[in-house]
């Protein structure tokens, strides 16, 4: 019997989930990752909704819970650091979820839990894809030639492999006009176990979040964006310092720490929408196919779920790749569409430009988190929720 094979491009959450479940089904799996080694680090992600059940089925729920960032709640603070509002964090899917974990820790847990036999190729990328009558032929930038039954593109929002395989008209990338700068900074005695969030005029945000490594994860986010991603590190940080010169609270501390941090990452938020997530024997998973951005939230949960659903549908439609990929897409799309449909005016609410705008945002937030409306506020943080049962993998594939 022909042993089916897959190449997965990208070794973050979506790619590792696909590799986990395809290998569990008995597929030969090769993962190609452009980084020279496994990528640790990164900011907070969480596991919500149906992704929690996927994690249970992987047998990794307790391992992820043990790597919790230690964050216990989410508060908004003023320029002096005084708490002005607390967001609902009760229950497993509050503003601070039960399963809060750093992206690198999460990826490492999945990587270390992979069934034996997954092959990794680091420091390489897909250069050419040819979908032939019997298989997919892949040539990498390092000259490797691979043939497989399925190519899973699990790269980032600006996936080059996606753009090689799918016609330009099938992919829509929408710039949300929000710049985010992420980094790890030293922890100080004043830091606590809460996600602290400060808004300043001119659409500026400052975020500090605890981690389980003795440091603090910091984010500076603002809108409108200004093309920071096109600058080299020194110029970008200098412009960031100018922009946050009068932002108050912990801005000076974060800016000083970013100057020496070794993991500063700058992103211009963009959503990706595709007319179809599959073409021939190639299929999308994660941000490359449907980036929801931190404004929508739930990206890691959708990525984790996608690997399971993809494998389940391939198992349920043996020998019919088109039917399997169509079913995979039909199951996943409602979850993705729900997160990508951002409420009208969300950006203006999240990034007020003036003191009046800040005051109105504060008033609206107070109303939303008041006892009568608190259940509604709690629903705003629920993603990857569905009343449908996950498709079953025949025989459990264990």
C-alpha positions in Angstrom: 0.0 0.0 0.0 1.3 3.5 -0.9 2.5 5.4 2.1 1.2 8.9 1.7 3.6 11.8 2.2 3.3 15.5 3.0 5.7 18.5 3.0 4.8 21.2 5.5 6.3 24.6 4.9 6.6 26.4 8.3 7.4 25.1 11.8 5.2 27.2 14.0 1.8 26.3 15.5 -0.1 25.5 12.3 2.7 23.6 10.7 3.5 21.6 13.8 -0.1 20.7 14.4 -0.4 19.5 10.8 2.8 17.5 11.1 1.6 16.0 14.4 -1.7 14.7 13.0 -0.6 13.7 9.6 2.2 11.6 11.1 -0.3 10.2 13.6 -2.2 9.0 10.6 0.9 7.2 9.3 2.0 9.8 6.7 5.6 10.5 5.9 6.1 14.1 7.0 8.8 16.6 6.1 8.8 20.0 7.7 10.7 22.8 6.0 11.5 25.9 8.1 13.4 29.0 6.9 14.9 29.7 10.3 18.3 28.0 11.0 16.9 26.1 14.0 13.8 25.7 16.1 12.4 29.2 17.0 11.9 29.8 20.7 10.7 33.1 22.0 7.7 35.2 21.0 4.8 36.8 22.8 1.7 35.5 24.6 -0.7 33.3 22.7 -3.7 31.4 24.2 -5.7 28.3 23.6 -9.4 28.9 23.4 -12.7 27.3 22.3 -12.5 24.1 20.3 -8.7 24.2 20.3 -8.8 23.1 23.9 -10.4 19.9 22.8 -7.8 19.4 20.1 -5.1 19.9 22.7 -6.7 17.2 24.9 -6.8 14.8 21.9 -3.1 15.5 21.4 -2.4 14.6 25.0 -0.7 17.9 25.6 -3.2 19.9 27.6 -1.5 19.5 30.9 2.0 20.2 29.4 0.7 23.5 28.0 -1.0 24.4 31.3 2.3 23.8 33.2 3.9 26.4 30.9 1.4 29.1 31.8 2.9 32.6 31.7 1.6 33.2 35.2 -0.7 36.0 34.1 -3.8 36.1 36.2 -5.8 39.0 34.8 -6.0 42.1 32.6 -6.2 45.7 33.7 -6.1 49.1 32.1 -4.0 51.7 33.8 -3.5 55.5 33.7 -0.3 57.4 33.3 0.6 56.8 36.9 0.0 53.1 36.7 -3.2 53.2 38.7 -5.8 50.6 37.6 -8.8 52.3 36.0 -10.6 49.2 34.7 -10.4 45.4 35.0 -11.4 43.3 32.0 -13.4 40.0 32.7 -10.9 37.2 33.2 -13.1 34.7 35.0 -13.6 31.4 33.3 -11.4 29.6 30.8 -11.7 32.1 28.0 -11.6 35.6 29.6 -9.3 38.4 28.6 -6.6 36.4 30.3 -7.4 32.8 29.3 -6.8 29.7 31.4 -4.2 28.6 28.9 -1.9 31.6 28.4 1.5 30.5 27.0 4.4 32.0 25.1 4.4 31.2 21.4 7.8 29.6 21.6 6.9 27.4 24.7 3.7 26.3 22.9 5.5 25.4 19.7 8.2 23.6 21.7 5.6 21.4 23.5 4.0 20.4 20.2 7.4 19.8 18.6 8.6 17.6 21.5 5.3 15.7 21.5 5.4 14.8 17.8 5.1 11.2 16.9 8.4 9.7 15.9 9.5 9.9 12.3 8.8 13.6 11.4 11.8 15.0 9.4 12.8 18.6 9.8 14.8 20.7 7.3 16.0 24.0 8.8 17.5 27.0 7.0 15.7 26.3 3.7 12.6 27.5 1.9 10.3 26.3 -0.9 11.5 27.8 -4.2 9.3 26.1 -6.8 6.1 24.0 -6.7 4.8 21.9 -9.6 1.5 20.0 -9.1 1.8 17.1 -11.5 -0.6 14.3 -12.4 0.7 12.0 -9.7 2.3 14.1 -7.0 3.6 17.5 -6.0 7.2 18.3 -7.0 9.0 20.8 -4.7 12.4 22.4 -5.2 13.9 24.3 -2.3 16.2 27.3 -2.3 19.1 24.9 -1.2 18.5 22.6 -4.2 16.5 19.8 -2.5 13.9 18.1 -4.6 11.0 16.6 -2.8 7.9 14.8 -4.1 4.8 14.3 -2.0 1.1 13.8 -2.0 0.3 17.0 -0.2 1.9 20.4 0.4 0.8 22.3 3.5 1.7 26.0 3.5 1.9 27.1 7.1 4.0 30.1 6.8 3.3 33.7 8.0 1.0 36.4 6.7 3.5 37.4 3.9 4.0 33.8 2.7 6.1 33.7 -0.5 5.1 30.0 -1.2 1.4 31.0 -1.1 2.0 33.7 -3.6 3.8 31.3 -5.9 1.0 28.7 -5.9 -2.2 30.8 -5.8 -3.2 33.4 -8.4 -2.8 37.0 -7.2 -6.6 37.5 -7.5 -7.2 34.7 -5.0 -5.4 36.4 -2.2 -6.4 39.7 -0.5 -4.2 41.3 2.0 -5.7 44.2 4.0 -3.4 46.6 5.9 -5.1 47.4 9.2 -3.0 50.6 9.6 -1.7 49.4 13.0 2.0 49.0 13.9 3.1 46.7 16.7 6.5 46.4 18.2 7.2 43.4 20.4 10.1 42.6 22.7 11.3 41.0 25.9 12.5 43.3 28.6 13.9 42.9 32.2 11.4 42.3 34.9 11.3 44.9 37.7 9.9 44.7 41.3 7.0 46.9 40.1 5.8 44.3 37.6 3.0 42.0 38.8 1.0 39.0 37.5 -1.4 41.0 35.4 -1.5 42.2 31.8 -1.3 45.9 32.2 -2.4 48.1 29.3 -2.1 51.9 29.0 -3.6 54.1 26.3 -2.2 57.5 25.4 -3.3 60.1 22.9 -2.4 59.9 19.2 -3.5 56.3 19.1 -0.7 54.9 21.3 -0.8 51.8 23.5 1.7 50.3 25.9 1.4 46.7 27.2 3.3 44.8 29.8 2.7 41.2 30.4 4.4 38.7 32.8 6.0 35.6 31.6 7.3 32.4 33.2 10.9 33.0 32.4 11.6 35.9 34.9 11.2 38.6 32.3 8.4 40.8 31.0 6.9 40.9 27.5 6.3 44.4 26.2 4.3 45.7 23.3 4.1 49.2 21.8 1.2 49.5 19.4 -0.2 52.5 17.6 -2.4 53.6 14.8 -2.1 55.1 12.2 1.0 53.1 11.3 4.0 54.7 9.6 6.0 52.2 7.7 8.3 51.2 10.5 8.8 47.8 9.1 10.7 49.2 6.1 13.4 50.8 8.3 16.5 49.2 9.8 16.5 48.5 13.5 18.3 51.6 14.6 16.2 54.0 12.6 13.0 52.2 13.5 13.7 52.4 17.3 14.7 56.1 17.0 11.4 56.9 15.3 9.6 54.9 17.9 11.3 56.8 20.6 10.2 60.1 19.1 6.6 58.9 18.7 6.4 57.7 22.4 8.3 60.7 23.9 5.3 62.0 25.8 3.3 58.8 26.1 3.9 58.5 29.8 3.6 55.5 32.1 6.4 52.9 31.3 7.2 54.2 27.8 10.8 55.3 28.7 11.5 52.0 30.4 10.3 50.0 27.4 12.1 52.2 24.8 15.4 51.9 26.8 15.0 48.1 27.1 14.2 47.7 23.4 17.6 49.3 22.5 19.4 46.2 23.9 16.7 43.5 23.6 17.7 40.7 21.3 14.2 39.8 20.1 12.5 43.1 19.1 10.0 42.4 16.3 8.1 45.0 14.3 4.9 44.2 12.5 2.4 46.1 10.4 -0.9 44.3 11.0 -2.6 42.9 7.9 -5.5 40.5 7.4 -5.3 37.8 4.8 -8.4 36.5 3.0 -8.4 33.9 0.2 -11.1 32.8 -2.2 -10.0 29.2 -1.6 -7.5 27.7 0.8 -6.6 24.8 -1.5 -5.4 24.4 -5.1 -4.7 20.9 -6.4 -2.6 19.1 -3.7 -1.6 22.3 -1.9 -3.5 23.6 1.1 -3.2 26.6 3.5 -3.1 26.4 7.3 -2.7 29.3 9.8 -1.7 32.9 9.1 -0.6 32.3 5.5 -4.3 31.5 4.7 -6.3 33.6 7.0 -4.2 35.9 9.3 -6.6 37.3 11.9 -4.0 39.5 13.6 -4.0 40.3 17.4 -6.9 42.6 16.8 -9.1 39.6 16.1 -7.3 37.2 18.4 -7.4 33.5 18.5 -4.7 32.9 15.8 -2.9 30.2 17.7 -6.2 28.4 18.5 -7.2 28.5 14.8 -3.8 27.3 13.8 -3.8 24.4 16.2 -7.3 23.4 15.2 -6.5 23.5 11.5 -3.9 20.8 11.7 -6.4 18.4 13.4 -9.3 19.1 11.0 -7.1 18.8 8.0 -5.9 15.3 9.0 -9.4 14.2 10.1 -10.8 15.1 6.7 -8.0 13.4 4.8 -8.6 10.3 6.9 -12.4 10.5 6.2 -11.9 10.9 2.5 -9.1 8.4 1.6 -8.0 8.6 -2.0 -10.0 11.8 -2.7 -7.8 14.8 -1.8 -10.1 17.3 -3.4 -13.1 16.1 -1.3 -10.9 16.1 1.9 -9.6 19.6 1.3 -13.1 20.9 0.5 -14.5 19.4 3.7 -11.5 20.8 5.7 -12.2 24.3 4.4 -16.0 24.0 5.0 -15.4 23.1 8.6 -12.8 25.8 9.3 -14.2 28.8 7.5 -17.0 29.7 9.9 -14.4 29.9 12.8 -12.1 32.1 10.7 -14.9 34.3 9.4 -16.2 34.9 12.9 -12.8 36.3 14.0 -12.0 38.2 10.9 -15.2 40.1 11.0 -13.9 42.9 13.2 -16.7 45.1 14.8 -17.2 48.4 13.0 -15.2 51.2 14.6 -13.0 48.8 16.6 -9.7 50.5 15.6 -11.0 53.9 16.5 -12.2 52.5 19.9 -8.9 50.7 20.6 -6.6 53.6 19.4 -8.2 56.9 20.3 -6.4 60.0 19.0 -7.4 62.8 21.4 -8.1 63.3 25.1 -11.8 63.4 24.3 -11.5 60.1 22.5 -9.7 58.6 25.5 -12.4 59.8 27.8 -15.2 58.4 25.7 -13.3 55.1 25.4 -12.9 55.0 29.2 -16.6 55.7 29.7 -17.6 53.0 27.2 -15.3 50.5 28.8 -16.7 51.2 32.2 -20.2 50.6 30.9 -19.2 47.4 29.1 -17.5 46.0 32.2 -20.3 47.0 34.6 -22.2 44.0 36.2 -25.2 44.2 33.8 -23.0 44.2 30.7 -20.2 42.1 32.0 -21.5 38.9 30.3 -21.5 40.7 26.9 -17.9 41.9 27.5 -16.8 38.3 28.3 -18.2 37.2 25.0 -15.9 39.6 23.1 -12.9 37.5 24.1 -14.4 34.2 23.0 -12.9 32.9 19.8 -12.8 29.5 18.1 -16.2 28.7 19.6 -18.5 26.3 17.8 -21.5 24.1 18.5 -20.3 21.6 16.0 -18.4 18.5 17.0 -14.9 18.1 15.7 -14.7 15.6 12.8 -13.5 12.3 14.1 -10.4 10.6 12.9 -11.4 7.0 12.0 -9.9 4.6 14.5 -8.5 7.4 16.5 -5.2 7.2 14.6 -3.2 6.4 17.7 
